[in-house]
């Protein structure tokens, strides 16, 4: 699944570790989402969307 997480994170000047802390996941999870090696669970996708103030469809696409 394509993801804009890296772009959105970098726009805010956050490190992967800082984003991971806000999402209550590991930095490795953030890295895996950004490199499209891991698709987040639906609850995590909603958490990411809320954090960035965007709709899930805006952040993730097939």
Backbone as a printed PyTorch tensor [residue, N CA C, xyz], in Angstrom:
tensor([[[ 0.8470, -1.1720,  0.0000],
         [ 0.0000,  0.0000,  0.0000],
         [ 0.8950,  1.2380,  0.0000]],

        [[ 0.6080,  2.1550, -0.8890],
         [ 1.3700,  3.4070, -0.9300],
         [ 0.9820,  4.2800,  0.2530]],

        [[ 1.9700,  5.0030,  0.7430],
         [ 1.7610,  5.8050,  1.9340],
         [ 2.4580,  7.1600,  1.8020]],

        [[ 1.8150,  8.2010,  2.3240],
         [ 2.4160,  9.5420,  2.3580],
         [ 2.9630,  9.8700,  3.7440]],

        [[ 3.1080,  8.8590,  4.5840],
         [ 3.5220,  9.0870,  5.9640],
         [ 4.8780,  9.7900,  6.0210]],

        [[ 5.8500,  9.3270,  5.2440],
         [ 7.1800,  9.9600,  5.2820],
         [ 7.0820, 11.4430,  4.9080]],

        [[ 6.3890, 11.7350,  3.8290],
         [ 6.2310, 13.1240,  3.3770],
         [ 5.5800, 13.9820,  4.4610]],

        [[ 4.5150, 13.4810,  5.0640],
         [ 3.8010, 14.2360,  6.0900],
         [ 4.6540, 14.4190,  7.3400]],

        [[ 5.3790, 13.3700,  7.7090],
         [ 6.2550, 13.4360,  8.8820],
         [ 7.3670, 14.4600,  8.6640]],

        [[ 7.9990, 14.4040,  7.4980],
         [ 9.1060, 15.3180,  7.2100],
         [ 8.6420, 16.7740,  7.1400]],

        [[ 7.4170, 16.9970,  6.6290],
         [ 6.8670, 18.3560,  6.5850],
         [ 6.7870, 18.9700,  7.9710]],

        [[ 6.5390, 18.1370,  8.9610],
         [ 6.4260, 18.6190, 10.3420],
         [ 7.7660, 18.6100, 11.0720]],

        [[ 8.8020, 18.1190, 10.4080],
         [10.1280, 18.1070, 11.0130],
         [10.2980, 17.0560, 12.0960]],

        [[ 9.4820, 16.0040, 12.0520],
         [ 9.5460, 14.9470, 13.0450],
         [10.4760, 13.8360, 12.5810]],

        [[11.1840, 13.2310, 13.5140],
         [11.9600, 12.0310, 13.2160],
         [11.0000, 10.8360, 13.2500]],

        [[11.4710,  9.7110, 12.7530],
         [10.6480,  8.4980, 12.8400],
         [10.3730,  8.1570, 14.2980]],

        [[11.3610,  8.3540, 15.1510],
         [11.1900,  8.0490, 16.5800],
         [10.1260,  8.9480, 17.2110]],

        [[10.1170, 10.2220, 16.8360],
         [ 9.1220, 11.1500, 17.3910],
         [ 7.7170, 10.7620, 16.9460]],

        [[ 7.5680, 10.4020, 15.6770],
         [ 6.2530,  9.9760, 15.1860],
         [ 5.8420,  8.6840, 15.8840]],

        [[ 6.7600,  7.7610, 16.0030],
         [ 6.4680,  6.4830, 16.6610],
         [ 5.9730,  6.7010, 18.0880]],

        [[ 6.6200,  7.6190, 18.7970],
         [ 6.2130,  7.9070, 20.1770],
         [ 4.7830,  8.4370, 20.2230]],

        [[ 4.4470,  9.3190, 19.3010],
         [ 3.0900,  9.8800, 19.2730],
         [ 2.0430,  8.8260, 18.9290]],

        [[ 2.4450,  7.8310, 18.1300],
         [ 1.5170,  6.7790, 17.7210],
         [ 1.5450,  5.5760, 18.6540]],

        [[ 2.4770,  5.5850, 19.6080],
         [ 2.6530,  4.4720, 20.5380],
         [ 2.9990,  3.1740, 19.8040]],

        [[ 3.9240,  3.2820, 18.8430],
         [ 4.4620,  2.1290, 18.1190],
         [ 5.9880,  2.2670, 18.1060]],

        [[ 6.6680,  1.2640, 17.5820],
         [ 8.1290,  1.3380, 17.5060],
         [ 8.5630,  2.1640, 16.2910]],

        [[ 9.7950,  2.6380, 16.3310],
         [10.3510,  3.3590, 15.1860],
         [10.4180,  2.4240, 13.9840]],

        [[10.6660,  1.1420, 14.2390],
         [10.7320,  0.1610, 13.1560],
         [ 9.3820,  0.0340, 12.4460]],

        [[ 8.3000,  0.1560, 13.1890],
         [ 6.9680,  0.1080, 12.5840],
         [ 6.7660,  1.3000, 11.6550]],

        [[ 7.1550,  2.4790, 12.1030],
         [ 7.0460,  3.6780, 11.2680],
         [ 7.8810,  3.4920, 10.0030]],

        [[ 9.0990,  2.9950, 10.1600],
         [ 9.9680,  2.7670,  9.0080],
         [ 9.3340,  1.7760,  8.0370]],

        [[ 8.7700,  0.7000,  8.5430],
         [ 8.1480, -0.3160,  7.6940],
         [ 6.9390,  0.2440,  6.9390]],

        [[ 6.1620,  1.1090,  7.5850],
         [ 5.0250,  1.7440,  6.9070],
         [ 5.5350,  2.6620,  5.8060]],

        [[ 6.5620,  3.4460,  6.1120],
         [ 7.0980,  4.4000,  5.1350],
         [ 7.7300,  3.7090,  3.9320]],

        [[ 8.3240,  2.5440,  4.1420],
         [ 8.9730,  1.8330,  3.0370],
         [ 8.0470,  0.7950,  2.4000]],

        [[ 6.7710,  0.8460,  2.7860],
         [ 5.7170, -0.0080,  2.2240],
         [ 5.9750, -1.4940,  2.4490]],

        [[ 6.6390, -1.8260,  3.5610],
         [ 6.8670, -3.2200,  3.9180],
         [ 5.8190, -3.7160,  4.9040]],

        [[ 5.0000, -2.7880,  5.4040],
         [ 3.9890, -3.1300,  6.4010],
         [ 2.7850, -2.2310,  6.1980]],

        [[ 1.6090, -2.8440,  6.1280],
         [ 0.3630, -2.0800,  6.0590],
         [-0.1730, -1.9560,  7.4820]],

        [[-0.4340, -0.7390,  7.9410],
         [-0.9130, -0.5740,  9.3130],
         [-2.3010, -1.1720,  9.4970]],

        [[-2.5760, -1.5820, 10.7140],
         [-3.9310, -2.0340, 11.0500],
         [-4.8800, -0.8590, 10.8720]],

        [[-6.1520, -1.1480, 10.7810],
         [-7.1340, -0.0750, 10.6190],
         [-7.1110,  0.8960, 11.7950]],

        [[-7.0390,  0.4110, 13.0490],
         [-6.9590,  1.3690, 14.1660],
         [-5.7190,  2.2620, 14.0800]],

        [[-4.5820,  1.6970, 13.6790],
         [-3.3640,  2.5020, 13.5510],
         [-3.4980,  3.4930, 12.3980]],

        [[-4.1060,  3.0710, 11.2980],
         [-4.3170,  3.9850, 10.1650],
         [-5.1910,  5.1650, 10.5870]],

        [[-6.2380,  4.8990, 11.3790],
         [-7.0920,  5.9840, 11.8800],
         [-6.3060,  6.9090, 12.8030]],

        [[-5.4340,  6.3360, 13.6280],
         [-4.6190,  7.1280, 14.5520],
         [-3.6830,  8.0560, 13.7700]],

        [[-3.0780,  7.5170, 12.7100],
         [-2.1940,  8.3110, 11.8520],
         [-2.9820,  9.4350, 11.1960]],

        [[-4.1540,  9.1090, 10.6710],
         [-4.9980, 10.1070, 10.0040],
         [-5.3920, 11.2240, 10.9730]],

        [[-5.7870, 10.8550, 12.1890],
         [-6.1560, 11.8750, 13.1910],
         [-4.9700, 12.7570, 13.5380]],

        [[-3.8110, 12.1470, 13.7010],
         [-2.6110, 12.9090, 14.0590],
         [-2.2840, 13.9670, 13.0080]],

        [[-2.4250, 13.6040, 11.7440],
         [-2.1180, 14.5460, 10.6680],
         [-3.3300, 15.3790, 10.2460]],

        [[-4.4910, 15.0860, 10.8000],
         [-5.6960, 15.8470, 10.4780],
         [-6.1710, 15.6260,  9.0590]],

        [[-5.9760, 14.4040,  8.5750],
         [-6.3660, 14.0700,  7.1990],
         [-7.2120, 12.8020,  7.1850]],

        [[-7.8510, 12.5610,  6.0480],
         [-8.6120, 11.3290,  5.8750],
         [-7.6310, 10.1920,  5.5410]],

        [[-7.9900,  8.9910,  5.9270],
         [-7.1420,  7.8320,  5.6390],
         [-6.8340,  7.7440,  4.1500]],

        [[-7.8510,  8.0000,  3.3120],
         [-7.6730,  7.8810,  1.8570],
         [-6.6540,  8.8730,  1.3180]],

        [[-6.4280,  9.9590,  2.0390],
         [-5.4580, 10.9670,  1.6300],
         [-4.0270, 10.5130,  1.9290]],

        [[-3.8910,  9.6570,  2.9280],
         [-2.5660,  9.2010,  3.3600],
         [-2.1790,  7.8750,  2.7170]],

        [[-3.1460,  6.9780,  2.5820],
         [-2.8760,  5.6430,  2.0550],
         [-3.6810,  5.3810,  0.7970]],

        [[-3.0640,  4.6760, -0.1420],
         [-3.7980,  4.2470, -1.3500],
         [-3.2800,  2.9060, -1.8090]],

        [[-4.1620,  2.1490, -2.4670],
         [-3.7820,  0.8080, -2.9830],
         [-2.7390,  0.9080, -4.0470]]])
